[in-house]
């Protein structure tokens, strides 16, 4: 097996996930980084859009997930990533604290990300497989990283299979990049 593997038990080995975090809020950045303190992740925290773009450009073939804070700079960032034909699994954090939603039925004791949908709307900023979460959900960010990767792989395959406008004989640079990302992520 290749290097960069982590042990999750005495018999199972999983490769580390490479994550880049751009969260301008210092307090939220600390929360994200502490939540991702695990041998499963190789996490890099960047402090500016310029630093993020440089890092993503250099590491685009190895980067597994991008975690960014939704703010006014996000649109500029997304434009730059799209201009460079970079598409990555992405978790977008809403910096505003949302009041807990009242429900008539009690929530299950195990409210994992797979059973709990994010509270934010599905207005896509970067691509249609991005995952939006609120500050209230930071304690479950590990599950949302997995969900973003899973949705990215699934959505890209589904789009490729159902989009008649794509010429299978002439894949674009972005399509080739996404296919390489999918293979690498699926292997992890």
Buried (B, 14 or more C-beta within 10 A) or exposed (E): EEEEEBEEEEEEEEBBBBBBBBBBBEEBBEBBBEBBEEEBBBBBBBEEBEBBBEBBEEEBEEBBBBBBBBBEBBEEBBEBBEEBBBBBBBBBBBBEEEEEEEEEEEEEEEEEBEEBEBBBEEEEBBBEBBBBBBBBBBEBBBBBBBBBBBBBBEBBBEBBEEEEEBEEEEBEEEBEBBBEBBEBBEEE
